[in-house]
Amino acid sequence: MNKIIKFENAKDIITKIRKKKKVVFTNGCFDILHIGHARYLKEAKDCGDILVVGLNSDDSVKRLKGDARPIISENDRAEMLSHLESVDFIVIFNDDTPINLIKVINPDVLVKGGDWKIDQIVGSKIVLENGGEVKSLSFIDGISTSKIIEKIQKMR
């Protein structure tokens, strides 16, 4: 089964699954995959049956993080995520936020890392209005892609 699905196919695929299983959604750049990501995605999966990850496209990451990012291409980032047991589907999106993707898949549970307050999580209002849950999960302080990049740069 291919875990990487196109944005335009996401609604049909996820709607069929939602009839039988609890769908959890999260999103991010996942530029340099690290232990914080792995733990977070495992915790996200534990909130339901199916975990859908909205992955920022290369263009989206550039707009959000600057011209030096992403380090890893969207296709490689998507493939890396697809090899994680906790991740069931990956959908690449080109917008700055996943709001349109959230509207399309209408998850039962929306999650982000603990550095996000529930009222700041993009799509929280939509998910709550549709009877879903919104959760702010654990956050490992001091572990981030930015900090990894800084460490590498100091080594040069």
N, C-alpha and C positions, 0 to 999 in steps of 0.2 A: 504494500500500500504506500502510495506517495503521500507523505505528510505535508508537502508544500503545495498549497492550493492557490489558484488565482483569485484575486479580489472579486471578479465578476462571477465566480462559481461558489463563493463562500456562502451566500444566502441559501442556495439549494441544498448544499451538503450539510450545513449546520442545522437548518430547519428540520431535516429528516432525523438527525441525531437527537435534537432537543426533545423529540416526542418520547424518547425512551431513556435518555441520560441527562444528567445535570452538567451543563456546559459552563466552564470557567474561562474567563478571558483576561489576558494581561497584554501589555505591550512594552516595547522598548527598542533601543538601538542594538543592544547586545554586540557591541563592536569587537571587543576582545573578551571572549568568554572566560569567566573566572569563577572561583568557588562561591562568591556571593550570588552570582546568577544561578548556579546549579542548585544551591540550597533554596533560593527564592522560588525557582520553578518547581521544585519538589513540593514545597509548602503550598504553592498555588494549586498544583494538581490534587493535593489532599483536600481541597475545598469542594471537589466535585468528581465527576467521572471522566470528563473530557477536557483537556486543556488546549485552548486555542491561543497562540501567540501572534499578536500583530507586530510585525517587524518593520521598523522605519526603513524606507528605501534609501539608497545612497544619496539621492538629491535631498531628501528630507533630513538626513543626518547632517549633511553639509549646511543646510539652513539653520539647524538647531545648534550644532557644535562648532561650526567654522570650516574653512576650506581645507584644513589639514585632516579632516575626518570625513568619512570613516577610514579606518586603517584597513579593515577587511571588507571586501565587496558584499553587497546584499545577497548574492547567490551563495557565496561561501558561508556567510553568517546563517543563512536559512538552512543550508545543509548541515552545518555544525549543530544547530538546534534540533534538526530532525533526528539526529543520532542520540539525543537524550531520551531516556525512557519516559520521563515525566511529560514530555511534549507530544501531543497528538496531532496538532495541525499548526502550520505556520502560514500566515497571510501577509505578504509584503504590501504596505500601503505607502502612498506618495505624499499624503498631506502632512502638515506639521503636527497634527494631533490625530488620534484614532477615532474621532467622533463619528465619522461617516461609516467606518467599519463596525463600530459598536452598534450603530443604528441598524446596520444590515444583519448582523448575526444575533442581536438581542440576547446577550448571555444571561444565564441564571445568576452568575456570580461574577463580579468585576473586582479584580485585585490589583494592587500596586504595592511597592515596597514601603516599609515603615517610615521612610522619609517623607511620605505623602500623607496629609490629613484627608480624611474621607471627603470633605466638602471641596477639596482641591483636585480630586481625581477626575480627569476628563471623562465625561459620560456618566458620572455617578447619578445625576438627576434623572436621566433617561432610564437607567437600570432600576433605580428605586421606584420610579413611577410605573414601571412595568412589573412590579412585584418581586424584583430580584434583590440580591444582597450586594453590598459594597464593603470590601475589607482592605485594611491597611496591614500588610504582613510584616514579618521581622525584617530588620535591617542590620547588616553587619557594618559597623562603623569602621572606617579606614580602608575598606576594600572597594575600589572602583576602577573603571577603565582609565579615567583621568589620572588617578594615582599611579597606575601601572605605567602609563605613558611617561609621566614625570620621572619615575624611577629609571626607566630605560634611557631617557634623555640625560639624566645625571651621570649615567655610566659611560657616556661618550667622551 
